[in-house]
Amino acid sequence: MLEDRGRLTVDEAVELLGFDTPKAMGGLTGAMARWAPKQGVELPFTASKDDDGQRCWLWTRAPNDAS
């Protein structure tokens, strides 16, 4: 989803994934942010906030970039 869109807000992600609450999204992305560096994996996105202050994620690699 994020790779295709380039940017995804927490509300969009919660709706698209069918989560009950945004907290689930935070748990998922938080776990990735903690464990990826320990495994030597660079995440292909960064966390940010949009103009309304809502948490969002931005894709940081070229589409379908396998590196």
All heavy atoms as TSV, in Angstrom:
chain	resi	resn	atom	element	x	y	z
A	1	MET	N	N	0.830	-1.192	0.000
A	1	MET	CA	C	0.000	0.000	0.000
A	1	MET	C	C	0.872	1.253	0.000
A	1	MET	O	O	0.632	2.146	-0.791
A	1	MET	CB	C	-0.871	0.048	1.246
A	1	MET	CG	C	-1.973	-0.944	1.323
A	1	MET	SD	S	-2.988	-0.726	2.808
A	1	MET	CE	C	-1.787	-0.927	4.104
A	2	LEU	N	N	1.797	1.294	0.927
A	2	LEU	CA	C	2.629	2.487	1.062
A	2	LEU	C	C	3.509	2.689	-0.167
A	2	LEU	O	O	3.617	3.800	-0.678
A	2	LEU	CB	C	3.488	2.397	2.324
A	2	LEU	CG	C	4.430	3.551	2.594
A	2	LEU	CD1	C	3.698	4.885	2.643
A	2	LEU	CD2	C	5.180	3.310	3.893
A	3	GLU	N	N	4.092	1.631	-0.652
A	3	GLU	CA	C	4.934	1.745	-1.844
A	3	GLU	C	C	4.121	2.270	-3.026
A	3	GLU	O	O	4.571	3.148	-3.758
A	3	GLU	CB	C	5.556	0.404	-2.195
A	3	GLU	CG	C	6.467	0.472	-3.398
A	3	GLU	CD	C	7.107	-0.858	-3.750
A	3	GLU	OE1	O	6.737	-1.888	-3.152
A	3	GLU	OE2	O	7.978	-0.866	-4.624
A	4	ASP	N	N	2.921	1.758	-3.213
A	4	ASP	CA	C	2.074	2.185	-4.325
A	4	ASP	C	C	1.627	3.640	-4.196
A	4	ASP	O	O	1.574	4.369	-5.183
A	4	ASP	CB	C	0.834	1.302	-4.439
A	4	ASP	CG	C	1.155	-0.089	-4.931
A	4	ASP	OD1	O	2.221	-0.282	-5.540
A	4	ASP	OD2	O	0.335	-0.999	-4.694
A	5	ARG	N	N	1.317	4.059	-2.982
A	5	ARG	CA	C	0.789	5.412	-2.762
A	5	ARG	C	C	1.877	6.454	-2.542
A	5	ARG	O	O	1.660	7.622	-2.805
A	5	ARG	CB	C	-0.133	5.415	-1.545
A	5	ARG	CG	C	-1.409	4.646	-1.773
A	5	ARG	CD	C	-2.177	4.529	-0.475
A	5	ARG	NE	N	-3.424	3.858	-0.697
A	5	ARG	CZ	C	-4.604	4.352	-0.381
A	5	ARG	NH1	N	-4.694	5.519	0.200
A	5	ARG	NH2	N	-5.698	3.690	-0.627
A	6	GLY	N	N	2.997	6.044	-1.966
A	6	GLY	CA	C	4.069	6.988	-1.675
A	6	GLY	C	C	3.932	7.656	-0.316
A	6	GLY	O	O	4.895	8.051	0.300
A	7	ARG	N	N	2.698	7.770	0.163
A	7	ARG	CA	C	2.396	8.385	1.454
A	7	ARG	C	C	1.109	7.769	1.965
A	7	ARG	O	O	0.175	7.561	1.192
A	7	ARG	CB	C	2.221	9.892	1.280
A	7	ARG	CG	C	1.886	10.634	2.544
A	7	ARG	CD	C	1.605	12.118	2.186
A	7	ARG	NE	N	0.859	12.775	3.218
A	7	ARG	CZ	C	-0.447	12.679	3.423
A	7	ARG	NH1	N	-1.188	11.944	2.633
A	7	ARG	NH2	N	-1.034	13.310	4.407
A	8	LEU	N	N	1.072	7.508	3.264
A	8	LEU	CA	C	-0.104	6.872	3.851
A	8	LEU	C	C	-0.289	7.407	5.256
A	8	LEU	O	O	0.647	7.380	6.062
A	8	LEU	CB	C	0.112	5.359	3.887
A	8	LEU	CG	C	-1.058	4.458	4.188
A	8	LEU	CD1	C	-2.098	4.527	3.076
A	8	LEU	CD2	C	-0.593	3.023	4.361
A	9	THR	N	N	-1.486	7.912	5.565
A	9	THR	CA	C	-1.757	8.390	6.921
A	9	THR	C	C	-2.180	7.208	7.796
A	9	THR	O	O	-2.575	6.149	7.297
A	9	THR	CB	C	-2.882	9.440	6.954
A	9	THR	OG1	O	-4.115	8.813	6.594
A	9	THR	CG2	C	-2.581	10.621	6.057
A	10	VAL	N	N	-2.118	7.424	9.081
A	10	VAL	CA	C	-2.514	6.373	10.010
A	10	VAL	C	C	-3.985	6.005	9.807
A	10	VAL	O	O	-4.342	4.825	9.843
A	10	VAL	CB	C	-2.199	6.755	11.475
A	10	VAL	CG1	C	-3.066	7.876	11.965
A	10	VAL	CG2	C	-2.307	5.548	12.390
A	11	ASP	N	N	-4.842	6.988	9.581
A	11	ASP	CA	C	-6.265	6.691	9.366
A	11	ASP	C	C	-6.478	5.851	8.110
A	11	ASP	O	O	-7.288	4.918	8.104
A	11	ASP	CB	C	-7.086	7.975	9.264
A	11	ASP	CG	C	-7.269	8.661	10.611
A	11	ASP	OD1	O	-6.998	8.034	11.659
A	11	ASP	OD2	O	-7.687	9.836	10.617
A	12	GLU	N	N	-5.747	6.165	7.040
A	12	GLU	CA	C	-5.860	5.383	5.805
A	12	GLU	C	C	-5.393	3.952	6.036
A	12	GLU	O	O	-6.035	3.001	5.586
A	12	GLU	CB	C	-5.030	6.020	4.697
A	12	GLU	CG	C	-5.564	7.346	4.213
A	12	GLU	CD	C	-4.591	8.114	3.340
A	12	GLU	OE1	O	-3.356	7.911	3.435
A	12	GLU	OE2	O	-5.077	8.937	2.539
A	13	ALA	N	N	-4.275	3.794	6.727
A	13	ALA	CA	C	-3.727	2.465	6.985
A	13	ALA	C	C	-4.674	1.629	7.843
A	13	ALA	O	O	-4.919	0.454	7.543
A	13	ALA	CB	C	-2.368	2.579	7.662
A	14	VAL	N	N	-5.227	2.229	8.882
A	14	VAL	CA	C	-6.165	1.523	9.766
A	14	VAL	C	C	-7.375	1.046	8.967
A	14	VAL	O	O	-7.800	-0.103	9.097
A	14	VAL	CB	C	-6.587	2.434	10.943
A	14	VAL	CG1	C	-7.785	1.869	11.676
A	14	VAL	CG2	C	-5.422	2.633	11.902
A	15	GLU	N	N	-7.907	1.909	8.126
A	15	GLU	CA	C	-9.074	1.541	7.313
A	15	GLU	C	C	-8.733	0.435	6.313
A	15	GLU	O	O	-9.451	-0.555	6.200
A	15	GLU	CB	C	-9.605	2.765	6.576
A	15	GLU	CG	C	-10.835	2.452	5.750
A	15	GLU	CD	C	-11.372	3.671	4.996
A	15	GLU	OE1	O	-11.082	4.811	5.402
A	15	GLU	OE2	O	-12.071	3.458	3.996
A	16	LEU	N	N	-7.636	0.605	5.588
A	16	LEU	CA	C	-7.276	-0.371	4.556
A	16	LEU	C	C	-6.925	-1.740	5.136
A	16	LEU	O	O	-7.201	-2.767	4.513
A	16	LEU	CB	C	-6.106	0.156	3.728
A	16	LEU	CG	C	-6.441	1.345	2.819
A	16	LEU	CD1	C	-5.169	1.997	2.298
A	16	LEU	CD2	C	-7.321	0.892	1.666
A	17	LEU	N	N	-6.311	-1.760	6.309
A	17	LEU	CA	C	-5.922	-3.030	6.932
A	17	LEU	C	C	-7.025	-3.638	7.795
A	17	LEU	O	O	-6.911	-4.766	8.250
A	17	LEU	CB	C	-4.652	-2.836	7.770
A	17	LEU	CG	C	-3.403	-2.500	6.950
A	17	LEU	CD1	C	-2.261	-2.105	7.875
A	17	LEU	CD2	C	-3.003	-3.674	6.072
A	18	GLY	N	N	-8.084	-2.867	8.037
A	18	GLY	CA	C	-9.202	-3.371	8.821
A	18	GLY	C	C	-8.916	-3.452	10.311
A	18	GLY	O	O	-9.538	-4.241	11.020
A	19	PHE	N	N	-7.977	-2.632	10.794
A	19	PHE	CA	C	-7.685	-2.603	12.230
A	19	PHE	C	C	-8.809	-1.884	12.960
A	19	PHE	O	O	-9.507	-1.042	12.393
A	19	PHE	CB	C	-6.374	-1.878	12.509
A	19	PHE	CG	C	-5.137	-2.621	12.068
A	19	PHE	CD1	C	-3.967	-1.934	11.812
A	19	PHE	CD2	C	-5.119	-4.000	11.917
A	19	PHE	CE1	C	-2.810	-2.591	11.426
A	19	PHE	CE2	C	-3.976	-4.667	11.524
A	19	PHE	CZ	C	-2.824	-3.968	11.280
A	20	ASP	N	N	-8.975	-2.214	14.237
A	20	ASP	CA	C	-10.006	-1.567	15.046
A	20	ASP	C	C	-9.580	-0.187	15.535
A	20	ASP	O	O	-10.414	0.681	15.749
A	20	ASP	CB	C	-10.356	-2.429	16.265
A	20	ASP	CG	C	-11.057	-3.715	15.877
A	20	ASP	OD1	O	-11.772	-3.718	14.861
A	20	ASP	OD2	O	-10.884	-4.720	16.586
A	21	THR	N	N	-8.281	0.016	15.731
A	21	THR	CA	C	-7.786	1.262	16.303
A	21	THR	C	C	-6.411	1.623	15.753
A	21	THR	O	O	-5.660	0.732	15.351
A	21	THR	CB	C	-7.701	1.163	17.840
A	21	THR	OG1	O	-6.457	1.620	18.325
A	21	THR	CG2	C	-7.876	-0.190	18.341
A	22	PRO	N	N	-6.082	2.895	15.744
A	22	PRO	CA	C	-4.757	3.317	15.287
A	22	PRO	C	C	-3.622	2.758	16.139
A	22	PRO	O	O	-2.492	2.648	15.684
A	22	PRO	CB	C	-4.809	4.841	15.396
A	22	PRO	CG	C	-6.243	5.190	15.362
A	22	PRO	CD	C	-6.958	4.032	15.997
A	23	LYS	N	N	-3.926	2.389	17.371
A	23	LYS	CA	C	-2.898	1.835	18.261
A	23	LYS	C	C	-2.279	0.572	17.657
A	23	LYS	O	O	-1.086	0.323	17.806
A	23	LYS	CB	C	-3.496	1.546	19.636
A	23	LYS	CG	C	-2.475	1.149	20.643
A	23	LYS	CD	C	-3.066	1.109	22.026
A	23	LYS	CE	C	-1.972	0.711	22.983
A	23	LYS	NZ	N	-2.020	1.405	24.218
A	24	ALA	N	N	-3.074	-0.207	16.961
A	24	ALA	CA	C	-2.563	-1.419	16.307
A	24	ALA	C	C	-1.516	-1.066	15.262
A	24	ALA	O	O	-0.500	-1.748	15.118
A	24	ALA	CB	C	-3.708	-2.197	15.669
A	25	MET	N	N	-1.742	0.008	14.540
A	25	MET	CA	C	-0.783	0.450	13.528
A	25	MET	C	C	0.514	0.891	14.182
A	25	MET	O	O	1.609	0.588	13.699
A	25	MET	CB	C	-1.414	1.602	12.737
A	25	MET	CG	C	-0.796	1.859	11.415
A	25	MET	SD	S	-0.947	0.441	10.331
A	25	MET	CE	C	0.530	0.687	9.398
A	26	GLY	N	N	0.409	1.588	15.299
A	26	GLY	CA	C	1.593	2.012	16.041
A	26	GLY	C	C	2.398	0.835	16.548
A	26	GLY	O	O	3.627	0.846	16.526
A	27	GLY	N	N	1.704	-0.205	17.001
A	27	GLY	CA	C	2.402	-1.404	17.460
A	27	GLY	C	C	3.155	-2.083	16.336
A	27	GLY	O	O	4.305	-2.513	16.500
A	28	LEU	N	N	2.546	-2.144	15.185
A	28	LEU	CA	C	3.165	-2.780	14.022
A	28	LEU	C	C	4.393	-2.006	13.557
A	28	LEU	O	O	5.480	-2.570	13.412
A	28	LEU	CB	C	2.134	-2.875	12.889
A	28	LEU	CG	C	2.608	-3.455	11.572
A	28	LEU	CD1	C	3.008	-4.908	11.745
A	28	LEU	CD2	C	1.515	-3.330	10.528
A	29	THR	N	N	4.235	-0.714	13.354
A	29	THR	CA	C	5.366	0.078	12.860
A	29	THR	C	C	6.438	0.241	13.935
A	29	THR	O	O	7.625	0.300	13.621
A	29	THR	CB	C	4.907	1.458	12.344
A	29	THR	OG1	O	4.232	2.149	13.391
A	29	THR	CG2	C	4.008	1.305	11.138
A	30	GLY	N	N	6.030	0.299	15.191
A	30	GLY	CA	C	7.004	0.390	16.278
A	30	GLY	C	C	7.870	-0.852	16.354
A	30	GLY	O	O	9.086	-0.770	16.552
A	31	ALA	N	N	7.259	-2.008	16.195
A	31	ALA	CA	C	8.021	-3.261	16.213
A	31	ALA	C	C	9.006	-3.317	15.055
A	31	ALA	O	O	10.161	-3.726	15.223
A	31	ALA	CB	C	7.062	-4.454	16.148
A	32	MET	N	N	8.574	-2.876	13.882
A	32	MET	CA	C	9.492	-2.858	12.735
A	32	MET	C	C	10.660	-1.908	12.994
A	32	MET	O	O	11.812	-2.232	12.701
A	32	MET	CB	C	8.754	-2.450	11.458
A	32	MET	CG	C	7.844	-3.532	10.929
A	32	MET	SD	S	7.178	-3.161	9.295
A	32	MET	CE	C	5.974	-1.920	9.672
A	33	ALA	N	N	10.374	-0.745	13.551
A	33	ALA	CA	C	11.428	0.245	13.808
A	33	ALA	C	C	12.425	-0.265	14.846
A	33	ALA	O	O	13.615	0.047	14.774
A	33	ALA	CB	C	10.800	1.557	14.269
A	34	ARG	N	N	11.967	-1.051	15.812
A	34	ARG	CA	C	12.872	-1.594	16.836
A	34	ARG	C	C	13.696	-2.756	16.316
A	34	ARG	O	O	14.877	-2.864	16.605
A	34	ARG	CB	C	12.071	-2.049	18.051
A	34	ARG	CG	C	11.628	-0.935	18.950
A	34	ARG	CD	C	11.028	-1.454	20.240
A	34	ARG	NE	N	9.918	-2.367	20.055
A	34	ARG	CZ	C	8.670	-2.015	19.813
A	34	ARG	NH1	N	8.355	-0.734	19.716
A	34	ARG	NH2	N	7.717	-2.912	19.660
A	35	TRP	N	N	13.075	-3.656	15.577
A	35	TRP	CA	C	13.751	-4.889	15.183
A	35	TRP	C	C	14.541	-4.811	13.887
A	35	TRP	O	O	15.529	-5.525	13.724
A	35	TRP	CB	C	12.740	-6.036	15.121
A	35	TRP	CG	C	12.368	-6.461	16.500
A	35	TRP	CD1	C	11.229	-6.123	17.175
A	35	TRP	CD2	C	13.139	-7.254	17.387
A	35	TRP	NE1	N	11.254	-6.653	18.432
A	35	TRP	CE2	C	12.414	-7.373	18.589
A	35	TRP	CE3	C	14.375	-7.882	17.291
A	35	TRP	CZ2	C	12.888	-8.079	19.684
A	35	TRP	CZ3	C	14.840	-8.597	18.391
A	35	TRP	CH2	C	14.106	-8.688	19.553
A	36	ALA	N	N	14.147	-3.977	12.970
A	36	ALA	CA	C	14.859	-3.896	11.692
A	36	ALA	C	C	16.344	-3.572	11.869
A	36	ALA	O	O	17.194	-4.278	11.306
A	36	ALA	CB	C	14.190	-2.880	10.766
A	37	PRO	N	N	16.697	-2.539	12.647
A	37	PRO	CA	C	18.132	-2.235	12.802
A	37	PRO	C	C	18.917	-3.383	13.451
A	37	PRO	O	O	20.073	-3.620	13.094
A	37	PRO	CB	C	18.151	-1.000	13.704
A	37	PRO	CG	C	16.799	-0.400	13.580
A	37	PRO	CD	C	15.870	-1.550	13.308
A	38	LYS	N	N	18.285	-4.097	14.343
A	38	LYS	CA	C	18.959	-5.226	15.006
A	38	LYS	C	C	19.246	-6.357	14.032
A	38	LYS	O	O	20.153	-7.156	14.242
A	38	LYS	CB	C	18.114	-5.744	16.170
A	38	LYS	CG	C	18.025	-4.761	17.303
A	38	LYS	CD	C	17.167	-5.293	18.424
A	38	LYS	CE	C	17.072	-4.240	19.518
A	38	LYS	NZ	N	16.277	-4.686	20.644
A	39	GLN	N	N	18.470	-6.413	12.955
A	39	GLN	CA	C	18.653	-7.454	11.946
A	39	GLN	C	C	19.407	-6.924	10.720
A	39	GLN	O	O	19.550	-7.630	9.719
A	39	GLN	CB	C	17.286	-8.006	11.507
A	39	GLN	CG	C	16.490	-8.630	12.628
A	39	GLN	CD	C	17.207	-9.821	13.230
A	39	GLN	OE1	O	17.728	-10.672	12.514
A	39	GLN	NE2	N	17.250	-9.886	14.555
A	40	GLY	N	N	19.858	-5.676	10.784
A	40	GLY	CA	C	20.586	-5.089	9.671
A	40	GLY	C	C	19.710	-4.717	8.491
A	40	GLY	O	O	20.178	-4.656	7.356
A	41	VAL	N	N	18.443	-4.463	8.746
A	41	VAL	CA	C	17.487	-4.133	7.680
A	41	VAL	C	C	17.175	-2.640	7.721
A	41	VAL	O	O	16.828	-2.101	8.767
A	41	VAL	CB	C	16.175	-4.930	7.860
A	41	VAL	CG1	C	15.132	-4.498	6.846
A	41	VAL	CG2	C	16.446	-6.421	7.772
A	42	GLU	N	N	17.319	-1.989	6.576
A	42	GLU	CA	C	16.950	-0.584	6.470
A	42	GLU	C	C	15.500	-0.507	5.999
A	42	GLU	O	O	15.162	-1.037	4.937
A	42	GLU	CB	C	17.856	0.129	5.473
A	42	GLU	CG	C	17.559	1.605	5.361
A	42	GLU	CD	C	18.464	2.296	4.347
A	42	GLU	OE1	O	19.505	1.735	3.977
A	42	GLU	OE2	O	18.091	3.392	3.925
A	43	LEU	N	N	14.655	0.123	6.796
A	43	LEU	CA	C	13.251	0.230	6.417
A	43	LEU	C	C	13.095	1.161	5.214
A	43	LEU	O	O	13.785	2.176	5.127
A	43	LEU	CB	C	12.424	0.751	7.589
A	43	LEU	CG	C	12.336	-0.195	8.788
A	43	LEU	CD1	C	11.589	0.475	9.935
A	43	LEU	CD2	C	11.655	-1.497	8.393
A	44	PRO	N	N	12.179	0.829	4.303
A	44	PRO	CA	C	12.001	1.625	3.084
A	44	PRO	C	C	11.044	2.804	3.266
A	44	PRO	O	O	10.517	3.333	2.300
A	44	PRO	CB	C	11.427	0.606	2.103
A	44	PRO	CG	C	10.633	-0.305	2.967
A	44	PRO	CD	C	11.419	-0.411	4.250
A	45	PHE	N	N	10.801	3.210	4.510
A	45	PHE	CA	C	9.893	4.315	4.772
A	45	PHE	C	C	10.356	5.097	5.991
A	45	PHE	O	O	11.155	4.614	6.774
A	45	PHE	CB	C	8.458	3.814	4.987
A	45	PHE	CG	C	8.313	2.897	6.163
A	45	PHE	CD1	C	8.079	3.401	7.435
A	45	PHE	CD2	C	8.411	1.524	6.018
A	45	PHE	CE1	C	7.955	2.562	8.522
A	45	PHE	CE2	C	8.279	0.672	7.094
A	45	PHE	CZ	C	8.046	1.195	8.354
A	46	THR	N	N	9.845	6.313	6.117
A	46	THR	CA	C	10.071	7.120	7.307
A	46	THR	C	C	8.731	7.557	7.866
A	46	THR	O	O	7.742	7.657	7.131
A	46	THR	CB	C	10.905	8.384	7.003
A	46	THR	OG1	O	10.213	9.174	6.049
A	46	THR	CG2	C	12.282	8.035	6.489
A	47	ALA	N	N	8.705	7.794	9.152
A	47	ALA	CA	C	7.500	8.300	9.807
A	47	ALA	C	C	7.557	9.817	9.815
A	47	ALA	O	O	8.626	10.414	9.931
A	47	ALA	CB	C	7.415	7.757	11.226
A	48	SER	N	N	6.403	10.434	9.687
A	48	SER	CA	C	6.324	11.887	9.656
A	48	SER	C	C	4.945	12.301	10.151
A	48	SER	O	O	4.186	11.469	10.641
A	48	SER	CB	C	6.547	12.370	8.216
A	48	SER	OG	O	6.633	13.763	8.169
A	49	LYS	N	N	4.635	13.567	10.026
A	49	LYS	CA	C	3.287	14.067	10.300
A	49	LYS	C	C	2.865	14.902	9.102
A	49	LYS	O	O	3.680	15.612	8.509
A	49	LYS	CB	C	3.261	14.907	11.565
A	49	LYS	CG	C	3.457	14.056	12.805
A	49	LYS	CD	C	2.999	14.753	14.038
A	49	LYS	CE	C	3.138	13.763	15.195
A	49	LYS	NZ	N	2.599	14.291	16.412
A	50	ASP	N	N	1.586	14.804	8.752
A	50	ASP	CA	C	1.101	15.590	7.626
A	50	ASP	C	C	0.774	17.013	8.080
A	50	ASP	O	O	0.991	17.370	9.242
A	50	ASP	CB	C	-0.078	14.907	6.926
A	50	ASP	CG	C	-1.344	14.851	7.758
A	50	ASP	OD1	O	-1.409	15.501	8.839
A	50	ASP	OD2	O	-2.292	14.165	7.341
A	51	ASP	N	N	0.242	17.816	7.190
A	51	ASP	CA	C	-0.048	19.221	7.502
A	51	ASP	C	C	-1.063	19.391	8.620
A	51	ASP	O	O	-1.093	20.423	9.287
A	51	ASP	CB	C	-0.543	19.949	6.248
A	51	ASP	CG	C	0.536	20.053	5.185
A	51	ASP	OD1	O	1.728	19.968	5.533
A	51	ASP	OD2	O	0.179	20.223	4.000
A	52	ASP	N	N	-1.899	18.370	8.828
A	52	ASP	CA	C	-2.905	18.423	9.893
A	52	ASP	C	C	-2.389	17.837	11.201
A	52	ASP	O	O	-3.132	17.733	12.170
A	52	ASP	CB	C	-4.164	17.665	9.466
A	52	ASP	CG	C	-4.851	18.318	8.277
A	52	ASP	OD1	O	-4.806	19.560	8.180
A	52	ASP	OD2	O	-5.432	17.586	7.451
A	53	GLY	N	N	-1.131	17.415	11.221
A	53	GLY	CA	C	-0.548	16.838	12.429
A	53	GLY	C	C	-0.801	15.354	12.587
A	53	GLY	O	O	-0.460	14.769	13.612
A	54	GLN	N	N	-1.403	14.731	11.577
A	54	GLN	CA	C	-1.669	13.289	11.646
A	54	GLN	C	C	-0.419	12.507	11.249
A	54	GLN	O	O	0.277	12.861	10.304
A	54	GLN	CB	C	-2.824	12.912	10.725
A	54	GLN	CG	C	-3.198	11.449	10.884
A	54	GLN	CD	C	-4.386	11.063	10.043
A	54	GLN	OE1	O	-4.211	10.570	8.944
A	54	GLN	NE2	N	-5.571	11.281	10.580
A	55	ARG	N	N	-0.148	11.453	11.989
A	55	ARG	CA	C	1.003	10.606	11.690
A	55	ARG	C	C	0.826	9.988	10.306
A	55	ARG	O	O	-0.257	9.567	9.924
A	55	ARG	CB	C	1.115	9.512	12.740
A	55	ARG	CG	C	2.380	8.701	12.616
A	55	ARG	CD	C	2.631	7.986	13.938
A	55	ARG	NE	N	3.859	7.245	13.910
A	55	ARG	CZ	C	5.064	7.750	14.138
A	55	ARG	NH1	N	5.186	9.021	14.411
A	55	ARG	NH2	N	6.137	7.007	14.094
A	56	CYS	N	N	1.923	9.944	9.576
A	56	CYS	CA	C	1.897	9.324	8.259
A	56	CYS	C	C	3.257	8.699	7.978
A	56	CYS	O	O	4.221	8.915	8.713
A	56	CYS	CB	C	1.527	10.331	7.172
A	56	CYS	SG	S	2.704	11.664	6.932
A	57	TRP	N	N	3.317	7.903	6.942
A	57	TRP	CA	C	4.555	7.250	6.533
A	57	TRP	C	C	4.828	7.619	5.087
A	57	TRP	O	O	3.915	7.696	4.270
A	57	TRP	CB	C	4.436	5.737	6.694
A	57	TRP	CG	C	4.250	5.383	8.124
A	57	TRP	CD1	C	5.230	5.197	9.057
A	57	TRP	CD2	C	3.021	5.212	8.807
A	57	TRP	NE1	N	4.681	4.929	10.274
A	57	TRP	CE2	C	3.318	4.929	10.157
A	57	TRP	CE3	C	1.681	5.289	8.436
A	57	TRP	CZ2	C	2.342	4.714	11.110
A	57	TRP	CZ3	C	0.707	5.077	9.378
A	57	TRP	CH2	C	1.049	4.789	10.703
A	58	LEU	N	N	6.098	7.840	4.790
A	58	LEU	CA	C	6.521	8.222	3.448
A	58	LEU	C	C	7.458	7.163	2.902
A	58	LEU	O	O	8.426	6.773	3.571
A	58	LEU	CB	C	7.255	9.567	3.492
A	58	LEU	CG	C	6.497	10.710	4.158
A	58	LEU	CD1	C	7.420	11.905	4.358
A	58	LEU	CD2	C	5.284	11.084	3.350
A	59	TRP	N	N	7.178	6.688	1.710
A	59	TRP	CA	C	8.027	5.692	1.048
A	59	TRP	C	C	9.308	6.389	0.620
A	59	TRP	O	O	9.268	7.441	-0.002
A	59	TRP	CB	C	7.293	5.099	-0.152
A	59	TRP	CG	C	8.003	3.922	-0.737
A	59	TRP	CD1	C	8.736	3.921	-1.877
A	59	TRP	CD2	C	8.066	2.601	-0.213
A	59	TRP	NE1	N	9.251	2.662	-2.101
A	59	TRP	CE2	C	8.858	1.833	-1.083
A	59	TRP	CE3	C	7.538	1.992	0.930
A	59	TRP	CZ2	C	9.119	0.496	-0.867
A	59	TRP	CZ3	C	7.803	0.650	1.127
A	59	TRP	CH2	C	8.579	-0.083	0.247
A	60	THR	N	N	10.455	5.816	0.936
A	60	THR	CA	C	11.728	6.488	0.681
A	60	THR	C	C	12.572	5.817	-0.391
A	60	THR	O	O	13.664	6.270	-0.677
A	60	THR	CB	C	12.559	6.579	1.968
A	60	THR	OG1	O	12.747	5.262	2.499
A	60	THR	CG2	C	11.867	7.467	2.988
A	61	ARG	N	N	12.087	4.760	-0.975
A	61	ARG	CA	C	12.817	4.064	-2.043
A	61	ARG	C	C	12.051	4.196	-3.349
A	61	ARG	O	O	10.850	4.420	-3.355
A	61	ARG	CB	C	12.957	2.579	-1.724
A	61	ARG	CG	C	13.920	2.319	-0.624
A	61	ARG	CD	C	14.364	0.888	-0.662
A	61	ARG	NE	N	15.171	0.595	0.502
A	61	ARG	CZ	C	15.125	-0.522	1.164
A	61	ARG	NH1	N	14.320	-1.492	0.777
A	61	ARG	NH2	N	15.882	-0.695	2.214
A	62	ALA	N	N	12.774	3.991	-4.422
A	62	ALA	CA	C	12.121	3.940	-5.723
A	62	ALA	C	C	11.166	2.747	-5.734
A	62	ALA	O	O	11.421	1.740	-5.073
A	62	ALA	CB	C	13.156	3.793	-6.836
A	63	PRO	N	N	10.043	2.830	-6.436
A	63	PRO	CA	C	9.119	1.687	-6.498
A	63	PRO	C	C	9.827	0.412	-6.943
A	63	PRO	O	O	10.662	0.445	-7.838
A	63	PRO	CB	C	8.083	2.122	-7.530
A	63	PRO	CG	C	8.141	3.616	-7.495
A	63	PRO	CD	C	9.581	3.953	-7.212
A	64	ASN	N	N	9.519	-0.660	-6.253
A	64	ASN	CA	C	10.063	-1.994	-6.544
A	64	ASN	C	C	11.588	-2.062	-6.447
A	64	ASN	O	O	12.216	-2.884	-7.080
A	64	ASN	CB	C	9.598	-2.480	-7.920
A	64	ASN	CG	C	8.100	-2.570	-7.983
A	64	ASN	OD1	O	7.469	-3.124	-7.087
A	64	ASN	ND2	N	7.527	-2.017	-9.009
A	65	ASP	N	N	12.177	-1.192	-5.644
A	65	ASP	CA	C	13.622	-1.203	-5.417
A	65	ASP	C	C	13.931	-2.312	-4.427
A	65	ASP	O	O	13.500	-2.276	-3.287
A	65	ASP	CB	C	14.063	0.153	-4.853
A	65	ASP	CG	C	15.552	0.259	-4.651
A	65	ASP	OD1	O	16.273	-0.724	-4.927
A	65	ASP	OD2	O	16.008	1.328	-4.218
A	66	ALA	N	N	14.667	-3.302	-4.854
A	66	ALA	CA	C	14.946	-4.474	-4.016
A	66	ALA	C	C	16.112	-4.252	-3.057
A	66	ALA	O	O	16.375	-5.082	-2.216
A	66	ALA	CB	C	15.241	-5.678	-4.895
A	67	SER	N	N	16.826	-3.133	-3.156
A	67	SER	CA	C	17.978	-2.940	-2.281
A	67	SER	C	C	17.588	-2.528	-0.890
A	67	SER	O	O	16.518	-2.163	-0.592
A	67	SER	CB	C	18.909	-1.894	-2.880
A	67	SER	OG	O	18.248	-0.658	-3.022
